[in-house]
Amino acid sequence: MRMTEQTESGAYRVAREAVRPVEGGYAGDAVERLAKFEDLREELEAAQEELSRKMAPLRAAGRTSSAQFRELMGKKLMNSQILLLLSRRGL
């Protein structure tokens, strides 16, 4: 279910029922969903760093053809694609 709509000018606005003002900011379903996207991005970025750390010793040992290295590389490529898609949408 969308919580936003695009205006004629191309800008987006949040449905009134999706947010409510609270002390110091806003709360509501739209805010929660945005927070989950931000958490996802942070988790993917942290995973990319961890994968790089795990791959470095394998690469240094010349084990780039090993199953372990290829598995890590596959995960890293998949995470990169997801991050790219999020970035293209400004998320």
Secondary structure as the mmCIF struct_conf table of DSSP 4:
data_model
#
loop_
_struct_conf.conf_type_id
_struct_conf.id
_struct_conf.beg_label_comp_id
_struct_conf.beg_label_asym_id
_struct_conf.beg_label_seq_id
_struct_conf.end_label_comp_id
_struct_conf.end_label_asym_id
_struct_conf.end_label_seq_id
STRN STRN1 THR A 4 GLN A 6
TURN_TY1_P TURN_TY1_P1 GLU A 8 SER A 9
BEND BEND1 GLY A 10 GLY A 10
STRN STRN2 TYR A 12 VAL A 14
HELX_RH_3T_P HELX_RH_3T_P1 ARG A 16 ALA A 18
STRN STRN3 ARG A 20 VAL A 22
TURN_TY1_P TURN_TY1_P2 GLU A 23 GLY A 24
STRN STRN4 GLY A 25 ALA A 27
BEND BEND2 GLY A 28 GLY A 28
HELX_RH_AL_P HELX_RH_AL_P1 ASP A 29 ALA A 60
TURN_TY1_P TURN_TY1_P3 ALA A 61 GLY A 62
TURN_TY1_P TURN_TY1_P4 THR A 64 SER A 65
BEND BEND3 SER A 66 SER A 66
HELX_RH_AL_P HELX_RH_AL_P2 ALA A 67 ARG A 88
TURN_TY1_P TURN_TY1_P5 ARG A 89 GLY A 90
#
